[in-house]
Amino acid sequence: MPRYIVERTFSSGLHLPCTQDGASTCANVVERNAEGGVTWVQSFVSADKQKTFCVYDGPDPAAIRAAAERNGLPADAITEVRVLDPYFYH
């Protein structure tokens, strides 16, 4: 399955509480993603909470974008990526 980085901008900042409500929000995102065969792997959030860089697996960019729309999330850029790590040559 291809892997993608999804760049998102939250002009007012991303506010996801570390509570049961936040956990439920994440679970709902996972459930809606699955409708299109999309898996949220992990996300990185900028210090100012205005940008996220999310790692997703999915069949194609259209499926990733459709999942974002179902979840009411922005998707500024979707880039297919491959893994490169410092142990590649060992």
N, C-alpha and C positions, 0 to 999 in steps of 0.2 A: 504494500500500500504506500503510495507517495506521502511524503512528509512536507508540511508547509509551515512557514512563519507568517502569522497574521499580525499586522501592525494596526493598532487601534489608537485613536485620539479621544480622550474624554476632557473636553474643555473646562468642565467644572470639577474635574478630578474623579477618580474611581473611588467610590465609597462602598466598600463591602465589609460589613461588620463581622468581627470574629465571634459570632454568636450562632445560635440555632437558625436564626433567620438567614444569616450569610451562608451557612451550610446548605439550607434548603434552596437558596438561590442557585448555588453551584450544582446541586443535584438536578434541579430543573433544567439547567443549561445542558448537562450531560444527557438527560433524557431526550430533549429536543434535538440535540446533535445526532443521536442514534437513529432518529427517524430518517436521516439522509446518509447513514453509513459513515458518519464523521465522529472522530474521537479526539477529545481535548486531552493533550498529554501534560502540559504545564504552561504556566505563564510567568513572565517577568514584568514587574511594574517599576516604572521610573520613580525616582525619589519624590518628585512633585505630584505623583499619582495621575499625571495627565496622559501618559502613554503606556500602553502595554504591548508586549511582544509575546505572542502566544504560539506554542508549538501544537500543531494539529496533524492528525493523520486523516486522510480522506481520499475518495476516488479521483477528485479533480477540483480545480478552483471554484467551479460553479457550485459544487456541493458544499464547499466551505462557506461561500458567500450566502447561499440559501440558509445554512444553519445560523449564520450571524443574523440574518433578517428575521428568522423565526424567534430568535432570542432578543431581538431589539438591540443588537450590538453593532457598533460601527465596524467596518472592515476597510481601512484606508488602503492597505496593500496586502496582497497575498502572493508570497514568493515560494516556489518549490525549492527545497534544500536537500542536501546530502550531508551525512555525518563526516566530520573530519576532526580527529582528536590528536593530542600530542603523542599517542602511543601507536599511531598508524604504522610507523616504520619498525616497530619492535616485534 
